[in-house]
Amino acid sequence: MAAMTEYEYRVLTFGPATSRAEARQAVVEHAEYGHWELARTVGYVNGQRRMWLRRKVMRVQRTA
């Protein structure tokens, strides 16, 4: 039986005062240094943005 891929998630929330460039730079830093990938982005009417990042959970099996 094949195991399903497990992900861990991190949610980044940006207020209306945060520019798109600043939000993009924060996501780029998480992706580059933490191996996160962008899973979902939602923009709200009040100007707030929320971005979900995900990365695979690596399970290490004991060899001995």
C-alpha positions, 0 to 999 in steps of 0.5 A: 500500500502506497503511503500518502504524502504528508505536508506541514503548513505555515500561514503568513498573514499580511496587513493592508499596509504591506506591499505586494513586493514585501509579501513576495519577498517574505514568501521567497525567503521562506521558499529559499531557506526553508524549502516551503512552496506556496500552496494557497493565497487569499486576498480579503476585502479589507486589504489583508492577504493570507498565504499558505505555504507547505512542505513535505514531511520527510520520515526517516526510517531506521536502518539498524 
